[in-house]
Amino acid sequence: MSEENKNQELRPSKMRGVAFPKAKYGVMLAIVIIIIVNLIYYKETIFSFFK
């Protein structure tokens, strides 16, 4: 009985064929997106420090 529970797929049937990326790649992607958005949003403020 316990071996059947171990072999049972926990994901829904429609999601079994979807390959999920590792969590660390999602964290890195989120950090990169935040940095890019901040660079675009605060571009003038950042460049004013170099003048």
mmJSON file of the N, C-alpha and C atoms, coordinates in Angstrom:
{"data_MODEL":{"atom_site":{
"group_PDB":["ATOM","ATOM","ATOM","ATOM","ATOM","ATOM","ATOM","ATOM","ATOM","ATOM","ATOM","ATOM","ATOM","ATOM","ATOM","ATOM","ATOM","ATOM","ATOM","ATOM","ATOM","ATOM","ATOM","ATOM","ATOM","ATOM","ATOM","ATOM","ATOM","ATOM","ATOM","ATOM","ATOM","ATOM","ATOM","ATOM","ATOM","ATOM","ATOM","ATOM","ATOM","ATOM","ATOM","ATOM","ATOM","ATOM","ATOM","ATOM","ATOM","ATOM","ATOM","ATOM","ATOM","ATOM","ATOM","ATOM","ATOM","ATOM","ATOM","ATOM","ATOM","ATOM","ATOM","ATOM","ATOM","ATOM","ATOM","ATOM","ATOM","ATOM","ATOM","ATOM","ATOM","ATOM","ATOM","ATOM","ATOM","ATOM","ATOM","ATOM","ATOM","ATOM","ATOM","ATOM","ATOM","ATOM","ATOM","ATOM","ATOM","ATOM","ATOM","ATOM","ATOM","ATOM","ATOM","ATOM","ATOM","ATOM","ATOM","ATOM","ATOM","ATOM","ATOM","ATOM","ATOM","ATOM","ATOM","ATOM","ATOM","ATOM","ATOM","ATOM","ATOM","ATOM","ATOM","ATOM","ATOM","ATOM","ATOM","ATOM","ATOM","ATOM","ATOM","ATOM","ATOM","ATOM","ATOM","ATOM","ATOM","ATOM","ATOM","ATOM","ATOM","ATOM","ATOM","ATOM","ATOM","ATOM","ATOM","ATOM","ATOM","ATOM","ATOM","ATOM","ATOM","ATOM","ATOM","ATOM","ATOM","ATOM","ATOM","ATOM","ATOM"],
"id":[1,2,3,4,5,6,7,8,9,10,11,12,13,14,15,16,17,18,19,20,21,22,23,24,25,26,27,28,29,30,31,32,33,34,35,36,37,38,39,40,41,42,43,44,45,46,47,48,49,50,51,52,53,54,55,56,57,58,59,60,61,62,63,64,65,66,67,68,69,70,71,72,73,74,75,76,77,78,79,80,81,82,83,84,85,86,87,88,89,90,91,92,93,94,95,96,97,98,99,100,101,102,103,104,105,106,107,108,109,110,111,112,113,114,115,116,117,118,119,120,121,122,123,124,125,126,127,128,129,130,131,132,133,134,135,136,137,138,139,140,141,142,143,144,145,146,147,148,149,150,151,152,153],
"type_symbol":["N","C","C","N","C","C","N","C","C","N","C","C","N","C","C","N","C","C","N","C","C","N","C","C","N","C","C","N","C","C","N","C","C","N","C","C","N","C","C","N","C","C","N","C","C","N","C","C","N","C","C","N","C","C","N","C","C","N","C","C","N","C","C","N","C","C","N","C","C","N","C","C","N","C","C","N","C","C","N","C","C","N","C","C","N","C","C","N","C","C","N","C","C","N","C","C","N","C","C","N","C","C","N","C","C","N","C","C","N","C","C","N","C","C","N","C","C","N","C","C","N","C","C","N","C","C","N","C","C","N","C","C","N","C","C","N","C","C","N","C","C","N","C","C","N","C","C","N","C","C","N","C","C"],
"label_atom_id":["N","CA","C","N","CA","C","N","CA","C","N","CA","C","N","CA","C","N","CA","C","N","CA","C","N","CA","C","N","CA","C","N","CA","C","N","CA","C","N","CA","C","N","CA","C","N","CA","C","N","CA","C","N","CA","C","N","CA","C","N","CA","C","N","CA","C","N","CA","C","N","CA","C","N","CA","C","N","CA","C","N","CA","C","N","CA","C","N","CA","C","N","CA","C","N","CA","C","N","CA","C","N","CA","C","N","CA","C","N","CA","C","N","CA","C","N","CA","C","N","CA","C","N","CA","C","N","CA","C","N","CA","C","N","CA","C","N","CA","C","N","CA","C","N","CA","C","N","CA","C","N","CA","C","N","CA","C","N","CA","C","N","CA","C","N","CA","C","N","CA","C","N","CA","C","N","CA","C"],
"label_alt_id":[null,null,null,null,null,null,null,null,null,null,null,null,null,null,null,null,null,null,null,null,null,null,null,null,null,null,null,null,null,null,null,null,null,null,null,null,null,null,null,null,null,null,null,null,null,null,null,null,null,null,null,null,null,null,null,null,null,null,null,null,null,null,null,null,null,null,null,null,null,null,null,null,null,null,null,null,null,null,null,null,null,null,null,null,null,null,null,null,null,null,null,null,null,null,null,null,null,null,null,null,null,null,null,null,null,null,null,null,null,null,null,null,null,null,null,null,null,null,null,null,null,null,null,null,null,null,null,null,null,null,null,null,null,null,null,null,null,null,null,null,null,null,null,null,null,null,null,null,null,null,null,null,null],
"label_comp_id":["MET","MET","MET","SER","SER","SER","GLU","GLU","GLU","GLU","GLU","GLU","ASN","ASN","ASN","LYS","LYS","LYS","ASN","ASN","ASN","GLN","GLN","GLN","GLU","GLU","GLU","LEU","LEU","LEU","ARG","ARG","ARG","PRO","PRO","PRO","SER","SER","SER","LYS","LYS","LYS","MET","MET","MET","ARG","ARG","ARG","GLY","GLY","GLY","VAL","VAL","VAL","ALA","ALA","ALA","PHE","PHE","PHE","PRO","PRO","PRO","LYS","LYS","LYS","ALA","ALA","ALA","LYS","LYS","LYS","TYR","TYR","TYR","GLY","GLY","GLY","VAL","VAL","VAL","MET","MET","MET","LEU","LEU","LEU","ALA","ALA","ALA","ILE","ILE","ILE","VAL","VAL","VAL","ILE","ILE","ILE","ILE","ILE","ILE","ILE","ILE","ILE","ILE","ILE","ILE","VAL","VAL","VAL","ASN","ASN","ASN","LEU","LEU","LEU","ILE","ILE","ILE","TYR","TYR","TYR","TYR","TYR","TYR","LYS","LYS","LYS","GLU","GLU","GLU","THR","THR","THR","ILE","ILE","ILE","PHE","PHE","PHE","SER","SER","SER","PHE","PHE","PHE","PHE","PHE","PHE","LYS","LYS","LYS"],
"label_asym_id":["A","A","A","A","A","A","A","A","A","A","A","A","A","A","A","A","A","A","A","A","A","A","A","A","A","A","A","A","A","A","A","A","A","A","A","A","A","A","A","A","A","A","A","A","A","A","A","A","A","A","A","A","A","A","A","A","A","A","A","A","A","A","A","A","A","A","A","A","A","A","A","A","A","A","A","A","A","A","A","A","A","A","A","A","A","A","A","A","A","A","A","A","A","A","A","A","A","A","A","A","A","A","A","A","A","A","A","A","A","A","A","A","A","A","A","A","A","A","A","A","A","A","A","A","A","A","A","A","A","A","A","A","A","A","A","A","A","A","A","A","A","A","A","A","A","A","A","A","A","A","A","A","A"],
"label_entity_id":["1","1","1","1","1","1","1","1","1","1","1","1","1","1","1","1","1","1","1","1","1","1","1","1","1","1","1","1","1","1","1","1","1","1","1","1","1","1","1","1","1","1","1","1","1","1","1","1","1","1","1","1","1","1","1","1","1","1","1","1","1","1","1","1","1","1","1","1","1","1","1","1","1","1","1","1","1","1","1","1","1","1","1","1","1","1","1","1","1","1","1","1","1","1","1","1","1","1","1","1","1","1","1","1","1","1","1","1","1","1","1","1","1","1","1","1","1","1","1","1","1","1","1","1","1","1","1","1","1","1","1","1","1","1","1","1","1","1","1","1","1","1","1","1","1","1","1","1","1","1","1","1","1"],
"label_seq_id":[1,1,1,2,2,2,3,3,3,4,4,4,5,5,5,6,6,6,7,7,7,8,8,8,9,9,9,10,10,10,11,11,11,12,12,12,13,13,13,14,14,14,15,15,15,16,16,16,17,17,17,18,18,18,19,19,19,20,20,20,21,21,21,22,22,22,23,23,23,24,24,24,25,25,25,26,26,26,27,27,27,28,28,28,29,29,29,30,30,30,31,31,31,32,32,32,33,33,33,34,34,34,35,35,35,36,36,36,37,37,37,38,38,38,39,39,39,40,40,40,41,41,41,42,42,42,43,43,43,44,44,44,45,45,45,46,46,46,47,47,47,48,48,48,49,49,49,50,50,50,51,51,51],
"pdbx_PDB_ins_code":[null,null,null,null,null,null,null,null,null,null,null,null,null,null,null,null,null,null,null,null,null,null,null,null,null,null,null,null,null,null,null,null,null,null,null,null,null,null,null,null,null,null,null,null,null,null,null,null,null,null,null,null,null,null,null,null,null,null,null,null,null,null,null,null,null,null,null,null,null,null,null,null,null,null,null,null,null,null,null,null,null,null,null,null,null,null,null,null,null,null,null,null,null,null,null,null,null,null,null,null,null,null,null,null,null,null,null,null,null,null,null,null,null,null,null,null,null,null,null,null,null,null,null,null,null,null,null,null,null,null,null,null,null,null,null,null,null,null,null,null,null,null,null,null,null,null,null,null,null,null,null,null,null],
"Cartn_x":[0.816,0.0,0.863,1.905,2.73,3.558,3.924,4.68,3.832,2.54,1.652,1.572,1.559,1.507,2.796,3.934,5.199,5.269,4.729,4.812,3.724,2.753,1.644,2.126,1.73,2.095,1.247,1.892,1.189,0.649,1.197,0.736,-0.539,-1.364,-2.563,-2.195,-3.117,-2.805,-2.43,-3.003,-2.689,-1.318,-0.769,0.518,1.673,1.425,2.497,3.544,3.16,4.114,4.872,4.539,5.173,6.462,7.549,8.829,8.979,9.069,9.2,10.681,11.071,12.476,12.79,14.056,14.48,14.152,13.94,13.542,14.635,15.906,16.98,17.004,16.604,16.549,15.433,14.334,13.249,13.647,14.401,14.87,15.842,16.767,17.734,17.026,16.04,15.295,14.54,13.952,13.231,14.18,15.369,16.347,16.79,17.046,17.472,16.375,15.132,14.022,13.881,14.019,13.927,15.042,16.259,17.385,17.153,16.7,16.475,15.383,14.29,13.197,13.668,14.447,14.952,15.926,16.754,17.667,16.897,15.836,15.031,14.301,13.749,12.932,13.781,14.953,15.803,17.041,16.968,18.115,18.687,17.838,18.317,18.975,18.438,19.012,20.373,20.496,21.775,22.847,22.49,23.472,23.846,22.984,23.312,24.45,24.662,25.768,27.118,27.166,28.423,28.817,27.961,28.285,28.934],
"Cartn_y":[-1.194,0.0,1.262,1.301,2.504,2.68,1.591,1.705,2.304,2.025,2.629,4.138,4.582,6.016,6.716,6.044,6.647,6.802,5.846,5.886,6.739,7.162,7.938,9.333,9.785,11.118,12.151,13.192,14.183,15.342,15.544,16.648,16.257,17.235,16.941,16.364,15.638,14.916,15.851,17.037,17.964,18.613,18.588,19.235,18.241,16.981,15.974,16.115,16.604,16.742,18.056,18.964,20.273,20.172,20.642,20.627,21.936,21.861,23.047,23.351,24.626,24.969,24.886,24.825,24.799,26.129,26.111,27.318,28.378,27.944,28.938,29.772,29.194,29.966,30.998,30.668,31.625,32.783,32.501,33.555,34.464,33.883,34.694,35.539,34.962,35.718,36.879,36.658,37.728,38.852,38.502,39.527,40.331,39.669,40.366,41.299,40.853,41.693,42.917,42.731,43.859,44.864,44.38,45.283,46.056,45.389,46.055,47.113,46.774,47.739,48.947,48.714,49.836,50.693,50.08,50.864,51.744,51.219,52.009,53.123,52.801,53.763,54.883,54.522,55.492,55.854,55.774,56.029,57.434,58.428,59.806,60.022,59.437,59.579,58.898,57.733,57.0,57.764,58.288,59.0,60.358,60.924,62.204,62.062,60.863,60.652,60.694,60.369,60.315,61.666,62.658,63.982,64.87],
"Cartn_z":[0.0,0.0,0.0,0.83,0.903,-0.369,-1.039,-2.278,-3.397,-3.406,-4.392,-4.187,-2.953,-2.667,-3.092,-2.966,-3.373,-4.884,-5.631,-7.083,-7.714,-6.942,-7.486,-7.87,-9.057,-9.535,-8.811,-8.279,-7.481,-8.32,-9.52,-10.362,-11.103,-11.45,-12.245,-13.609,-14.216,-15.454,-16.593,-16.673,-17.764,-17.601,-16.388,-16.129,-16.093,-16.326,-16.216,-17.302,-18.479,-19.569,-19.548,-18.626,-18.57,-17.76,-18.337,-17.64,-16.87,-15.549,-14.725,-14.522,-14.634,-14.374,-12.887,-12.593,-11.201,-10.532,-9.237,-8.509,-8.522,-8.531,-8.497,-9.769,-10.903,-12.138,-12.078,-11.443,-11.283,-10.395,-9.345,-8.445,-9.179,-9.937,-10.687,-11.738,-12.421,-13.425,-12.783,-11.624,-10.928,-10.522,-10.047,-9.653,-10.861,-11.985,-13.202,-13.685,-13.663,-14.106,-13.205,-11.887,-10.964,-11.222,-11.461,-11.731,-13.018,-14.063,-15.353,-15.23,-14.56,-14.399,-13.594,-12.54,-11.752,-12.551,-13.377,-14.214,-15.186,-15.764,-16.7,-15.949,-14.789,-14.052,-13.439,-12.898,-12.206,-13.014,-14.333,-15.207,-14.987,-14.934,-14.78,-13.422,-12.383,-11.047,-10.969,-11.572,-11.533,-12.315,-13.5,-14.298,-13.696,-12.85,-12.23,-11.21,-10.665,-9.734,-10.442,-11.724,-12.45,-13.04,-12.984,-13.546,-12.531],
"occupancy":[1.0,1.0,1.0,1.0,1.0,1.0,1.0,1.0,1.0,1.0,1.0,1.0,1.0,1.0,1.0,1.0,1.0,1.0,1.0,1.0,1.0,1.0,1.0,1.0,1.0,1.0,1.0,1.0,1.0,1.0,1.0,1.0,1.0,1.0,1.0,1.0,1.0,1.0,1.0,1.0,1.0,1.0,1.0,1.0,1.0,1.0,1.0,1.0,1.0,1.0,1.0,1.0,1.0,1.0,1.0,1.0,1.0,1.0,1.0,1.0,1.0,1.0,1.0,1.0,1.0,1.0,1.0,1.0,1.0,1.0,1.0,1.0,1.0,1.0,1.0,1.0,1.0,1.0,1.0,1.0,1.0,1.0,1.0,1.0,1.0,1.0,1.0,1.0,1.0,1.0,1.0,1.0,1.0,1.0,1.0,1.0,1.0,1.0,1.0,1.0,1.0,1.0,1.0,1.0,1.0,1.0,1.0,1.0,1.0,1.0,1.0,1.0,1.0,1.0,1.0,1.0,1.0,1.0,1.0,1.0,1.0,1.0,1.0,1.0,1.0,1.0,1.0,1.0,1.0,1.0,1.0,1.0,1.0,1.0,1.0,1.0,1.0,1.0,1.0,1.0,1.0,1.0,1.0,1.0,1.0,1.0,1.0,1.0,1.0,1.0,1.0,1.0,1.0],
"B_iso_or_equiv":[0.0,0.0,0.0,0.0,0.0,0.0,0.0,0.0,0.0,0.0,0.0,0.0,0.0,0.0,0.0,0.0,0.0,0.0,0.0,0.0,0.0,0.0,0.0,0.0,0.0,0.0,0.0,0.0,0.0,0.0,0.0,0.0,0.0,0.0,0.0,0.0,0.0,0.0,0.0,0.0,0.0,0.0,0.0,0.0,0.0,0.0,0.0,0.0,0.0,0.0,0.0,0.0,0.0,0.0,0.0,0.0,0.0,0.0,0.0,0.0,0.0,0.0,0.0,0.0,0.0,0.0,0.0,0.0,0.0,0.0,0.0,0.0,0.0,0.0,0.0,0.0,0.0,0.0,0.0,0.0,0.0,0.0,0.0,0.0,0.0,0.0,0.0,0.0,0.0,0.0,0.0,0.0,0.0,0.0,0.0,0.0,0.0,0.0,0.0,0.0,0.0,0.0,0.0,0.0,0.0,0.0,0.0,0.0,0.0,0.0,0.0,0.0,0.0,0.0,0.0,0.0,0.0,0.0,0.0,0.0,0.0,0.0,0.0,0.0,0.0,0.0,0.0,0.0,0.0,0.0,0.0,0.0,0.0,0.0,0.0,0.0,0.0,0.0,0.0,0.0,0.0,0.0,0.0,0.0,0.0,0.0,0.0,0.0,0.0,0.0,0.0,0.0,0.0],
"pdbx_formal_charge":[null,null,null,null,null,null,null,null,null,null,null,null,null,null,null,null,null,null,null,null,null,null,null,null,null,null,null,null,null,null,null,null,null,null,null,null,null,null,null,null,null,null,null,null,null,null,null,null,null,null,null,null,null,null,null,null,null,null,null,null,null,null,null,null,null,null,null,null,null,null,null,null,null,null,null,null,null,null,null,null,null,null,null,null,null,null,null,null,null,null,null,null,null,null,null,null,null,null,null,null,null,null,null,null,null,null,null,null,null,null,null,null,null,null,null,null,null,null,null,null,null,null,null,null,null,null,null,null,null,null,null,null,null,null,null,null,null,null,null,null,null,null,null,null,null,null,null,null,null,null,null,null,null],
"auth_seq_id":[1,1,1,2,2,2,3,3,3,4,4,4,5,5,5,6,6,6,7,7,7,8,8,8,9,9,9,10,10,10,11,11,11,12,12,12,13,13,13,14,14,14,15,15,15,16,16,16,17,17,17,18,18,18,19,19,19,20,20,20,21,21,21,22,22,22,23,23,23,24,24,24,25,25,25,26,26,26,27,27,27,28,28,28,29,29,29,30,30,30,31,31,31,32,32,32,33,33,33,34,34,34,35,35,35,36,36,36,37,37,37,38,38,38,39,39,39,40,40,40,41,41,41,42,42,42,43,43,43,44,44,44,45,45,45,46,46,46,47,47,47,48,48,48,49,49,49,50,50,50,51,51,51],
"auth_comp_id":["MET","MET","MET","SER","SER","SER","GLU","GLU","GLU","GLU","GLU","GLU","ASN","ASN","ASN","LYS","LYS","LYS","ASN","ASN","ASN","GLN","GLN","GLN","GLU","GLU","GLU","LEU","LEU","LEU","ARG","ARG","ARG","PRO","PRO","PRO","SER","SER","SER","LYS","LYS","LYS","MET","MET","MET","ARG","ARG","ARG","GLY","GLY","GLY","VAL","VAL","VAL","ALA","ALA","ALA","PHE","PHE","PHE","PRO","PRO","PRO","LYS","LYS","LYS","ALA","ALA","ALA","LYS","LYS","LYS","TYR","TYR","TYR","GLY","GLY","GLY","VAL","VAL","VAL","MET","MET","MET","LEU","LEU","LEU","ALA","ALA","ALA","ILE","ILE","ILE","VAL","VAL","VAL","ILE","ILE","ILE","ILE","ILE","ILE","ILE","ILE","ILE","ILE","ILE","ILE","VAL","VAL","VAL","ASN","ASN","ASN","LEU","LEU","LEU","ILE","ILE","ILE","TYR","TYR","TYR","TYR","TYR","TYR","LYS","LYS","LYS","GLU","GLU","GLU","THR","THR","THR","ILE","ILE","ILE","PHE","PHE","PHE","SER","SER","SER","PHE","PHE","PHE","PHE","PHE","PHE","LYS","LYS","LYS"],
"auth_asym_id":["A","A","A","A","A","A","A","A","A","A","A","A","A","A","A","A","A","A","A","A","A","A","A","A","A","A","A","A","A","A","A","A","A","A","A","A","A","A","A","A","A","A","A","A","A","A","A","A","A","A","A","A","A","A","A","A","A","A","A","A","A","A","A","A","A","A","A","A","A","A","A","A","A","A","A","A","A","A","A","A","A","A","A","A","A","A","A","A","A","A","A","A","A","A","A","A","A","A","A","A","A","A","A","A","A","A","A","A","A","A","A","A","A","A","A","A","A","A","A","A","A","A","A","A","A","A","A","A","A","A","A","A","A","A","A","A","A","A","A","A","A","A","A","A","A","A","A","A","A","A","A","A","A"],
"auth_atom_id":["N","CA","C","N","CA","C","N","CA","C","N","CA","C","N","CA","C","N","CA","C","N","CA","C","N","CA","C","N","CA","C","N","CA","C","N","CA","C","N","CA","C","N","CA","C","N","CA","C","N","CA","C","N","CA","C","N","CA","C","N","CA","C","N","CA","C","N","CA","C","N","CA","C","N","CA","C","N","CA","C","N","CA","C","N","CA","C","N","CA","C","N","CA","C","N","CA","C","N","CA","C","N","CA","C","N","CA","C","N","CA","C","N","CA","C","N","CA","C","N","CA","C","N","CA","C","N","CA","C","N","CA","C","N","CA","C","N","CA","C","N","CA","C","N","CA","C","N","CA","C","N","CA","C","N","CA","C","N","CA","C","N","CA","C","N","CA","C","N","CA","C","N","CA","C","N","CA","C"],
"pdbx_PDB_model_num":[1,1,1,1,1,1,1,1,1,1,1,1,1,1,1,1,1,1,1,1,1,1,1,1,1,1,1,1,1,1,1,1,1,1,1,1,1,1,1,1,1,1,1,1,1,1,1,1,1,1,1,1,1,1,1,1,1,1,1,1,1,1,1,1,1,1,1,1,1,1,1,1,1,1,1,1,1,1,1,1,1,1,1,1,1,1,1,1,1,1,1,1,1,1,1,1,1,1,1,1,1,1,1,1,1,1,1,1,1,1,1,1,1,1,1,1,1,1,1,1,1,1,1,1,1,1,1,1,1,1,1,1,1,1,1,1,1,1,1,1,1,1,1,1,1,1,1,1,1,1,1,1,1]
}}}
